[in-house]
Amino acid sequence: MKKPKYHSIKEATQKLMRFCTYRERCHKEVKSKLFDLNIHPNDQEEIIVKLIQHGFLNEERFAKTFAYDKFHLQKWGKYRIERELKFREVSDYLIKKGLQEIDEEDYLNTFHQLLEKRIALVKEKNPLKKKKKIADYLLRKGFESTLVYEHLQKINF
C-alpha cells in the first residue's frame, strides 16, 4: 500500500494557488483538494485564509462566474444553477448575487430558443406526449415550471 505524501504549508499553498488560478473555485473544492493533499485541518484554515487574502479564492466571484458561464455556455436555467451552487455550499446571499448576472431579457430569449429547437427535434405524434417530452427537457435544464407550462399551453400541435 502506498504511503500518503505530506506537504508543507508552503508547498500546499503554492499548489492551491495554481489550482485556483486555473479557474474560479469555491471553498468546498479547495477544502476537498486540501483533504486530498493530506493537510492537517488546522493548517487548512491557514491556507484558505492566505488564498482569500491574496485574491485566489473569492466565493462571490465564483458564484457570479459560475452562474454567468453555466447560463451562457450550457444554457442552464436559474433553478439548475441555484441547485448546483447550493451543492457547492455557496451561501444563499451569494447565489442571489450570482443569479443577478443573468440578464432577464437574455434569459427569456434563451428559453424561447431552446423551446423552439426542442419542438423541432421531438418527433412524437401524440401532442400530450410531445409536450411532456419538451417540458421534461426544459425542466432538466433548470427553467422554472411556471415558465415552461405557461408557454407550452400556448402551443398547438
Order of alpha helices (4+ residues) and beta strands (2+ residues): alpha-alpha-alpha-alpha-alpha-alpha-alpha-alpha-alpha
